[in-house]
Amino acid sequence: MRHFVFMKFEPGYFDDNVYTYIRTNFSRLQAVMSEDILSCRVSKNCVERDRNMDMMIEMELKDAGSLPKYLNHPLHLAVGERMNCHVIERASFDCE
């Protein structure tokens, strides 16, 4: 199963420090959930346009049962707690 998340942050918030924080923590999340998260990639947008998102998280999960495990993992929840108040748009997409 593949899981994608697209985020746009409030103006002036998303910078290299935020990007590094998110990448580092998703790398940790993949390491502790290696049986469920087969791959994880965090990318930042490189073209400034009003409709573009700032960041994309792309994951390959073992199966559909891995998604709720990931979503409810304490590390994922901690990142969300820190970032969610700065996110102005978010979309997710899941496919098999």
C-alpha positions in Angstrom: 0.0 0.0 0.0 1.2 3.5 -0.8 0.4 6.5 1.4 1.0 10.1 0.4 0.5 13.3 2.4 0.8 16.8 0.9 1.1 19.9 3.2 1.2 23.6 2.9 2.3 25.6 5.9 1.5 29.1 7.0 3.5 31.8 5.2 7.1 32.1 6.5 7.0 29.0 8.7 8.4 26.2 6.4 12.2 26.4 6.2 15.2 24.1 6.2 15.0 23.6 9.9 11.3 22.4 9.7 12.1 20.2 6.7 15.1 18.6 8.5 13.0 18.1 11.7 10.3 16.3 9.7 12.7 14.2 7.6 14.7 13.2 10.7 11.6 12.1 12.6 10.1 10.2 9.7 13.4 8.4 9.3 13.2 7.5 13.0 9.6 6.4 12.5 10.6 4.1 9.6 13.4 2.6 11.7 11.1 1.8 14.6 8.3 0.6 12.4 10.5 -1.2 9.8 8.1 -4.1 9.5 5.2 -1.8 8.6 6.9 1.1 6.8 8.9 -0.4 3.9 10.1 3.0 2.6 9.6 6.7 3.4 10.5 9.7 1.5 10.0 13.4 2.5 10.3 15.9 -0.3 10.0 19.7 -0.4 8.6 21.7 -3.2 11.1 23.3 -5.6 8.7 25.5 -7.6 7.0 28.4 -5.9 3.4 28.6 -7.1 0.3 29.6 -5.1 -1.4 26.2 -5.5 1.7 24.1 -4.8 2.1 22.4 -1.5 5.3 22.9 0.5 6.1 19.3 1.3 5.1 15.7 0.4 5.6 12.5 2.4 5.5 9.3 0.4 5.4 5.9 2.1 5.2 2.3 1.1 3.4 0.4 3.8 3.4 -3.4 4.2 -0.4 -3.5 3.9 -3.6 -1.6 4.8 -3.3 -2.7 8.4 0.0 -0.8 8.7 -1.7 2.6 8.1 -3.5 2.8 11.5 -0.4 1.6 13.3 1.6 4.4 11.7 -1.1 7.0 12.2 -1.4 6.2 15.9 2.3 5.7 16.6 3.5 8.1 19.4 6.3 9.6 17.2 3.9 10.4 14.4 1.5 11.9 16.9 4.3 14.0 18.4 5.3 15.4 15.0 1.7 16.2 14.2 1.3 18.0 17.6 4.2 20.2 16.8 3.3 20.9 13.1 -0.5 20.8 12.8 -1.0 24.3 14.1 1.2 25.6 11.2 -0.5 23.6 8.4 -3.0 25.5 6.4 -3.7 22.8 3.8 -3.3 19.1 3.8 -4.3 16.2 1.6 -3.7 12.6 1.7 -4.0 9.8 -0.8 -3.8 6.1 -0.3 -3.6 3.4 -3.0 -2.7 -0.2 -3.5 
